[in-house]
Amino acid sequence: MLKLSLQEAMKIGFIGGGRLAFALANGFISAGLAKPDEITASVHPSDLASAEAFKGLGATAIFENKPVVEKSEVVIVSVKPDVVGPVLREVKDLQASKNKLFISVAMGVSTSSIEKALPPEARVIRVMPNTPALVKQGAAAFSRGSRATADDAKLTTELFKAVGTCDEVPEYQMNAVTALSGSGPAYVYMLIESLADGGVRCGLPRDLALRLATQTTLGAASMLKNGGHPAAMKDNVTSPAGSTAEGTYHLEQNGFRSAIIGAVMAAANRCKVVNETLNK
């Protein structure tokens, strides 16, 4: 088995060369985990924009999947969930697919399903990233397949920390991860939009309201990331009988917390249904 080093640049391949794959490749290069000329990505023949984007990094963009596996030490599968099976079966019989680490970022496809589409010797890790990886502020979680090693887990952590944070979870928690951090940016965008709408209703210009709402969200998240509990930080902003106390009371009256909790639970339930369909 080839032992991959975290201290040395490695050959990384992408089956699927969309925006997420590009963001990951850019992050890996910036972190010194891969050299541009040792990254290979396969893109759809009609997706010339993605091909040019990878070439702009100094990487190789091609229109076939097999050479990606043959040239790479680690293969990242970054295609739509319903395409994972067909593209992996396409490379299954390659000698190069044996004893190789395949990292899938396809939503909802279990490690066992991926393992079935690959040679018995292949190792698999399933990752759920999110779109802020595009600006190196992603939140990713991963689960190991049955043959993935501790070194594979360390490597995956190192790779995805290049574009944000990365945590390991048991696979049964992946639906919850998808519902929280995978879907979470959409909820946050709705919150920011709503804050800005509130500012506009109170008389602020639209561009200023959106700028204030965005920076307020970013600043609050940054403070929380530095340590502390959100409830304590909320209390620090809330003066007795003040405007914040009145605002948070209105949110409580209208079920703000339960709406967010319910959104995560609804998304997790939907993930479960999708997973069952994909992994039949």
C-alpha positions as CSV (number, residue, x, y, z in Angstrom):
1,M,0.0,0.0,0.0
2,L,1.3,3.4,-1.0
3,K,1.8,5.5,2.2
4,L,1.0,9.2,1.4
5,S,3.0,11.9,3.2
6,L,1.4,15.0,4.6
7,Q,4.8,16.7,4.4
8,E,5.3,16.3,0.7
9,A,3.2,17.5,-2.3
10,M,1.2,14.7,-3.8
11,K,-0.4,13.9,-7.1
12,I,-4.1,14.6,-6.8
13,G,-6.8,13.8,-9.3
14,F,-10.4,15.0,-9.7
15,I,-13.1,13.0,-11.4
16,G,-15.4,16.0,-12.0
17,G,-14.0,19.4,-12.4
18,G,-16.7,21.8,-11.3
19,R,-16.6,24.8,-8.9
20,L,-16.0,22.8,-5.7
21,A,-13.3,20.7,-7.3
22,F,-11.6,23.9,-8.5
23,A,-11.9,25.5,-5.0
24,L,-10.3,22.4,-3.5
25,A,-7.5,22.3,-6.0
26,N,-6.8,26.0,-5.4
27,G,-6.7,25.4,-1.7
28,F,-4.4,22.4,-1.9
29,I,-2.0,24.4,-4.1
30,S,-2.0,27.4,-1.7
31,A,-1.3,25.1,1.3
32,G,1.6,23.4,-0.5
33,L,-0.2,20.0,-0.5
34,A,0.0,19.7,-4.2
35,K,1.9,21.2,-7.1
36,P,-0.2,22.7,-9.9
37,D,1.4,20.4,-12.5
38,E,0.6,17.3,-10.4
39,I,-3.1,18.0,-10.3
40,T,-5.3,16.4,-13.0
41,A,-9.0,16.9,-13.4
42,S,-11.5,15.3,-15.8
43,V,-14.3,17.6,-16.9
44,H,-17.3,17.1,-19.2
45,P,-16.4,17.9,-22.8
46,S,-19.0,20.6,-22.9
47,D,-17.6,22.3,-19.7
48,L,-14.8,24.3,-21.3
49,A,-15.0,27.0,-18.6
50,S,-14.0,24.5,-15.9
51,A,-11.3,23.1,-18.1
52,E,-9.8,26.6,-18.6
53,A,-10.1,27.3,-14.9
54,F,-8.0,24.3,-14.0
55,K,-5.5,25.1,-16.7
56,G,-5.3,28.6,-15.2
57,L,-4.0,27.0,-12.0
58,G,-1.3,25.3,-14.0
59,A,-3.1,21.9,-13.6
60,T,-4.1,19.5,-16.3
61,A,-7.7,19.3,-17.5
62,I,-8.8,16.3,-19.7
63,F,-12.1,14.8,-20.8
64,E,-11.5,11.2,-19.7
65,N,-11.7,9.6,-16.2
66,K,-9.2,6.8,-16.5
67,P,-6.0,8.9,-16.9
68,V,-7.0,10.8,-13.7
69,V,-6.8,7.5,-11.7
70,E,-3.6,6.4,-13.5
71,K,-1.8,9.6,-12.8
72,S,-2.9,10.3,-9.2
73,E,-2.1,9.1,-5.7
74,V,-5.4,10.4,-4.4
75,V,-8.6,10.6,-6.4
76,I,-11.4,13.0,-5.4
77,V,-14.8,12.1,-6.8
78,S,-16.6,15.4,-7.4
79,V,-19.6,14.5,-9.5
80,K,-23.3,14.5,-9.0
81,P,-24.5,11.7,-6.8
82,D,-26.3,9.8,-9.5
83,V,-23.1,9.8,-11.6
84,V,-20.8,8.3,-8.9
85,G,-21.6,4.7,-9.7
86,P,-21.1,4.9,-13.5
87,V,-17.8,6.8,-13.4
88,L,-16.3,4.5,-10.7
89,R,-17.4,1.4,-12.6
90,E,-15.6,2.9,-15.6
91,V,-12.3,2.9,-13.7
92,K,-12.9,-0.2,-11.5
93,D,-10.8,-2.6,-13.7
94,L,-7.8,-0.4,-13.9
95,Q,-4.7,-1.7,-12.1
96,A,-4.2,1.8,-10.8
97,S,-7.5,1.7,-8.9
98,K,-6.2,-0.9,-6.5
99,N,-4.7,0.2,-3.2
100,K,-5.7,3.8,-4.0
101,L,-7.6,6.3,-1.8
102,F,-10.8,7.6,-3.3
103,I,-12.4,10.6,-1.5
104,S,-16.0,11.3,-2.5
105,V,-17.6,14.7,-2.0
106,A,-20.9,13.5,-3.6
107,M,-23.9,14.1,-1.3
108,G,-25.7,11.1,0.0
109,V,-23.6,8.3,-1.5
110,S,-22.5,5.9,1.3
111,T,-19.0,4.5,1.6
112,S,-20.3,1.0,1.1
113,S,-21.9,1.9,-2.2
114,I,-18.7,3.5,-3.4
115,E,-16.7,0.5,-2.2
116,K,-18.9,-1.8,-4.3
117,A,-18.1,0.1,-7.4
118,L,-14.3,-0.1,-6.9
119,P,-11.8,-2.9,-6.5
120,P,-11.7,-4.7,-3.1
121,E,-8.3,-3.1,-2.3
122,A,-9.4,0.5,-2.8
123,R,-9.9,2.7,0.2
124,V,-12.8,5.1,0.5
125,I,-13.6,8.2,2.5
126,R,-16.8,10.2,2.2
127,V,-16.7,13.9,2.8
128,M,-19.5,16.5,3.2
129,P,-18.0,19.9,2.4
130,N,-20.0,23.1,1.9
131,T,-19.9,26.0,-0.5
132,P,-17.9,28.5,1.7
133,A,-14.9,26.2,0.7
134,L,-15.0,28.4,-2.4
135,V,-13.5,31.2,-0.2
136,K,-11.5,28.9,2.1
137,Q,-14.0,29.1,4.9
138,G,-15.7,25.8,4.5
139,A,-16.9,23.3,7.1
140,A,-16.4,19.7,6.2
141,A,-16.9,16.4,7.9
142,F,-15.9,13.0,6.8
143,S,-16.4,9.3,7.4
144,R,-14.1,6.4,6.7
145,G,-15.0,3.4,4.6
146,S,-14.3,-0.1,5.9
147,R,-10.7,-0.2,4.5
148,A,-9.7,3.4,5.1
149,T,-6.8,3.8,7.5
150,A,-5.8,6.2,10.2
151,D,-3.3,7.7,7.7
152,D,-6.1,8.2,5.2
153,A,-8.1,10.1,7.8
154,K,-5.1,12.3,8.7
155,L,-4.6,13.0,5.0
156,T,-8.2,13.9,4.4
157,T,-8.2,16.2,7.4
158,E,-5.1,18.0,6.1
159,L,-6.5,18.4,2.7
160,F,-9.9,19.8,3.7
161,K,-8.3,22.1,6.4
162,A,-6.7,23.8,3.4
163,V,-10.2,25.2,2.6
164,G,-11.7,25.5,6.1
165,T,-12.3,23.1,9.0
166,C,-12.6,19.4,8.9
167,D,-13.9,16.9,11.5
168,E,-14.4,13.1,11.5
169,V,-17.8,11.7,12.3
170,P,-19.4,8.2,12.2
171,E,-21.2,7.7,9.0
172,Y,-24.6,7.5,10.6
173,Q,-24.2,11.2,11.4
174,M,-23.6,12.3,7.9
175,N,-27.3,13.2,7.3
176,A,-27.2,15.6,10.2
177,V,-23.9,17.1,9.0
178,T,-25.4,17.6,5.5
179,A,-28.5,19.2,7.0
180,L,-26.5,21.5,9.3
181,S,-23.3,22.6,7.6
182,G,-24.1,21.4,4.1
183,S,-27.4,23.2,3.9
184,G,-26.6,25.8,6.6
185,P,-25.2,28.5,4.3
186,A,-28.7,28.8,2.7
187,Y,-30.2,29.4,6.1
188,V,-27.6,32.0,6.9
189,Y,-28.1,33.8,3.6
190,M,-31.8,33.9,4.4
191,L,-31.0,35.4,7.8
192,I,-28.7,38.0,6.3
193,E,-31.3,38.9,3.7
194,S,-33.9,39.2,6.4
195,L,-31.7,41.5,8.5
196,A,-31.1,43.7,5.5
197,D,-34.8,43.8,4.7
198,G,-35.5,44.9,8.3
199,G,-32.9,47.7,7.9
200,V,-34.6,48.8,4.7
201,R,-38.0,48.8,6.4
202,C,-36.5,51.1,9.0
203,G,-35.2,53.5,6.4
204,L,-31.7,52.3,5.4
205,P,-30.5,52.2,1.8
206,R,-30.5,48.7,0.5
207,D,-26.7,48.5,-0.2
208,L,-25.9,49.8,3.3
209,A,-28.4,47.5,5.0
210,L,-26.9,44.4,3.2
211,R,-23.4,45.5,4.0
212,L,-24.2,46.0,7.7
213,A,-26.1,42.7,7.9
214,T,-23.2,40.7,6.2
215,Q,-20.5,42.2,8.3
216,T,-22.6,41.8,11.5
217,T,-23.0,38.1,10.8
218,L,-19.3,37.7,9.9
219,G,-18.2,39.5,13.1
220,A,-20.5,37.6,15.4
221,A,-19.4,34.3,13.9
222,S,-15.7,35.3,14.3
223,M,-16.3,36.2,18.0
224,L,-18.0,32.8,18.6
225,K,-15.2,31.0,16.8
226,N,-12.7,32.5,19.3
227,G,-14.5,30.8,22.2
228,G,-17.5,31.3,24.3
229,H,-21.2,30.2,24.3
230,P,-23.7,31.9,21.9
231,A,-26.1,32.4,24.8
232,A,-23.6,34.3,26.8
233,M,-22.6,36.4,23.9
234,K,-26.2,37.2,23.2
235,D,-26.6,38.3,26.8
236,N,-23.6,40.6,26.5
237,V,-25.4,42.5,23.7
238,T,-28.8,42.6,25.6
239,S,-29.4,45.4,28.0
240,P,-32.4,45.4,30.4
241,A,-35.4,46.8,28.6
242,G,-33.3,47.7,25.6
243,S,-33.8,47.4,21.9
244,T,-32.0,44.1,21.6
245,A,-34.2,42.6,24.4
246,E,-37.3,43.7,22.5
247,G,-36.0,42.3,19.2
248,T,-35.1,38.9,20.7
249,Y,-38.4,38.8,22.5
250,H,-40.1,39.2,19.1
251,L,-38.0,36.4,17.6
252,E,-39.0,34.1,20.5
253,Q,-42.7,35.0,20.1
254,N,-42.5,34.0,16.4
255,G,-40.7,30.7,16.9
256,F,-37.3,31.7,15.5
257,R,-35.3,28.9,17.3
258,S,-37.9,26.2,16.6
259,A,-38.0,27.3,12.9
260,I,-34.2,26.9,12.5
261,I,-34.2,23.6,14.4
262,G,-37.1,22.3,12.3
263,A,-35.3,23.3,9.1
264,V,-32.2,21.2,10.1
265,M,-34.4,18.3,11.0
266,A,-36.4,18.5,7.8
267,A,-33.3,18.7,5.7
268,A,-31.9,15.6,7.6
269,N,-35.0,13.7,6.9
270,R,-34.8,14.6,3.2
271,C,-31.2,13.4,3.2
272,K,-32.3,10.1,4.6
273,V,-34.8,9.6,1.8
274,V,-32.2,10.6,-0.9
275,N,-29.6,8.3,0.6
276,E,-32.0,5.4,0.6
277,T,-32.7,6.0,-3.1
278,L,-29.1,6.4,-4.1
279,N,-27.8,3.4,-2.2
280,K,-30.3,0.8,-3.2
